Amino acid sequence: MDQRAALQQLIEEKGEDYSGLSRLIGRNAAYIQQYIKRGVPRKLSEDDRRLIARYFDVPETVLGGPASEAAPPHQVVVPQLDIGASAGGGALPEREDPKPQLAFDAQWLRRLSPDPKQLSMIRVDGDSMLPTLSHGDEILVDRGDSGARLRDGIYVLRMEGTLIVKRLALNPAARRVAVRSDNPAYPDWPDCDLAALDIIGRVVWVGRKLA
């Protein structure tokens, strides 16, 4: 099967969409659709192909490349994207390039998420979530932890094209939610329509360099 047709079939079988898969590999929202429908780019880069193959749990040969290198035994590779979630005034991400991938112990990841394939790592930009999250922190985001699984906690949201990280407090009966900053110097949104929020995923782990 042609590699583009194979990718289209994987997207349909898994219920994915072009823009979501494009964001997974750190590309603009139309990247995968252009690749499949228009043949641009002519082929996926090695990094993009590897991320997509591991996300769908298929050999890289399916997507037009050599057999992918397996992660070490009992480990899972998590995509690390060069993109920040604003914890400050908010800014559009300038780049969404994939960074070197990180491998984590599979059993440890399953304690964080029932589906480790839904995890990706991004950084925190800004100080509105101090003292919980600091500027430059790397956070694991569980993209599967929303919808029916949504609950009180820290989430990455997309608002007007900007990624932000905030604390959510739900009122399930009224389908309303408070969007809060842990840093009292920043304003809160105390009463938001839950249906109006574009929730990317829950922050389940944070790593930082000690000063």
C-alpha positions in Angstrom: 0.0 0.0 0.0 1.2 3.5 -0.8 2.5 5.3 2.3 0.0 8.1 2.0 -2.9 5.7 1.6 -1.6 3.7 4.6 -1.5 6.8 6.8 -5.0 7.8 5.6 -6.2 4.3 6.6 -4.6 4.5 10.0 -6.2 7.9 10.7 -9.6 6.5 9.8 -9.2 3.3 11.8 -8.1 5.1 14.9 -10.6 7.9 14.6 -7.9 10.6 14.4 -7.9 13.8 12.4 -5.4 15.6 10.2 -4.9 18.6 12.5 -4.5 16.6 15.7 -1.9 14.4 14.1 -0.1 17.4 12.7 0.1 18.9 16.2 1.3 15.6 17.6 4.5 15.9 15.5 4.8 19.7 16.1 3.6 20.9 12.7 1.0 23.4 11.5 -2.6 22.1 11.5 -2.7 21.5 7.7 0.6 19.7 7.4 -0.7 16.0 7.4 -3.7 16.9 5.1 -1.3 18.5 2.6 1.0 15.5 2.8 -1.8 13.0 2.1 -3.9 15.0 -0.4 -1.4 17.1 -2.2 1.9 15.2 -1.8 3.6 18.1 0.0 6.1 17.3 1.4 7.1 14.5 -1.0 8.0 12.3 2.0 7.9 12.6 5.8 11.0 13.5 7.6 12.6 10.7 9.7 11.6 12.3 13.0 8.0 12.8 11.8 7.7 9.3 10.4 9.1 7.8 13.7 6.7 9.8 15.9 3.7 8.8 13.8 4.7 5.1 13.5 5.1 4.9 17.3 1.9 6.7 17.9 0.0 4.2 15.7 2.2 1.3 16.9 3.1 0.3 13.4 6.5 -0.4 11.7 8.1 2.6 9.9 8.0 0.6 6.7 4.3 1.2 6.6 4.9 4.9 6.2 7.7 4.6 3.7 10.7 4.2 5.9 13.0 1.5 7.3 11.9 -0.6 10.3 11.8 1.7 13.3 14.2 1.3 16.2 12.4 -0.2 19.1 12.5 1.5 22.5 14.5 -0.3 25.1 12.7 -3.2 26.7 9.8 -2.2 29.0 10.1 1.5 27.9 7.8 3.8 26.0 9.0 6.7 23.9 7.1 10.0 24.6 7.1 12.8 22.0 8.8 15.9 23.3 7.6 19.0 21.4 9.4 22.3 21.1 6.4 24.3 22.1 5.4 26.1 25.2 2.1 26.4 27.1 1.8 29.9 28.4 1.6 30.4 32.2 1.8 34.2 31.8 0.4 36.9 29.6 -0.1 34.4 26.7 1.7 34.3 23.3 1.2 32.3 20.1 3.7 29.5 19.8 6.3 30.4 17.2 7.6 26.9 16.5 6.2 23.4 17.0 9.3 21.4 16.1 9.9 18.0 17.6 12.8 17.7 20.0 14.8 14.6 20.9 12.5 12.0 22.2 12.5 10.7 25.8 11.9 7.1 26.9 10.2 6.3 30.2 9.6 3.1 32.0 6.3 1.7 30.7 5.0 0.6 34.1 5.7 4.0 35.6 3.9 5.7 32.7 0.8 3.5 33.2 0.6 4.9 36.8 0.2 8.3 35.2 -2.1 7.4 32.3 -4.1 4.4 31.2 -2.9 5.0 27.7 0.8 6.2 27.6 0.4 6.8 23.8 -1.7 9.8 24.7 1.2 11.5 26.5 3.4 14.2 25.1 5.9 16.6 26.7 5.9 20.4 26.4 7.4 23.2 28.4 5.9 25.9 30.6 6.3 29.5 29.6 5.7 32.2 32.2 5.0 32.4 36.0 1.2 32.5 36.4 1.2 29.0 37.8 3.8 29.6 40.5 4.6 28.0 42.9 3.2 24.8 41.3 4.8 25.2 37.9 7.8 27.4 37.0 8.9 29.0 33.8 10.9 26.4 31.8 9.4 23.3 33.5 8.8 20.3 31.3 5.3 18.8 31.7 3.7 15.6 30.6 0.3 16.2 29.1 -2.3 13.4 28.9 -4.4 14.2 25.8 -6.8 11.4 26.7 -7.6 12.9 30.1 -10.5 15.2 29.1 -14.1 14.8 28.1 -15.7 12.1 30.3 -12.5 11.9 32.4 -12.3 15.7 33.0 -12.0 16.6 36.7 -10.5 19.3 38.9 -6.8 19.7 38.1 -4.2 21.4 36.0 -4.8 21.3 32.2 -3.4 22.7 29.0 -6.0 24.6 27.0 -6.1 26.3 23.7 -7.7 29.8 23.7 -7.7 31.9 20.6 -4.8 29.9 19.1 -2.7 30.2 22.3 -1.8 27.3 24.5 -2.1 28.1 28.2 -1.8 26.0 31.3 -4.3 26.7 34.1 -6.0 25.0 37.0 -9.6 24.0 36.4 -12.3 23.7 39.1 -15.5 22.1 37.8 -19.2 22.6 38.6 -20.5 19.4 36.9 -24.1 20.1 37.6 -24.1 23.5 35.8 -21.4 22.5 33.1 -19.5 25.5 34.2 -15.8 25.7 35.2 -13.5 28.2 36.9 -10.1 28.8 35.2 -7.6 29.8 37.7 -3.9 30.8 38.1 -2.0 29.5 41.1 -0.1 32.8 41.2 -2.4 35.4 42.9 -0.9 38.2 40.8 -2.8 36.9 37.8 -6.6 37.1 37.2 -9.0 34.1 37.2 -12.0 33.4 35.0 -14.4 32.3 37.7 -17.4 31.2 35.5 -16.7 29.8 32.1 -18.9 27.6 29.8 -17.2 24.2 29.8 -18.3 23.5 26.2 -16.5 26.7 25.0 -13.1 25.5 26.3 -10.7 23.7 23.9 -9.1 21.3 26.4 -5.9 19.6 25.2 -5.1 17.4 28.1 -4.3 17.1 31.8 -0.8 17.8 33.3 0.2 14.6 35.0 3.9 15.2 35.7 6.4 18.0 35.9 10.2 17.9 35.7 12.6 20.8 36.3 16.2 21.7 36.7 17.1 22.7 40.2 18.9 26.0 40.6 
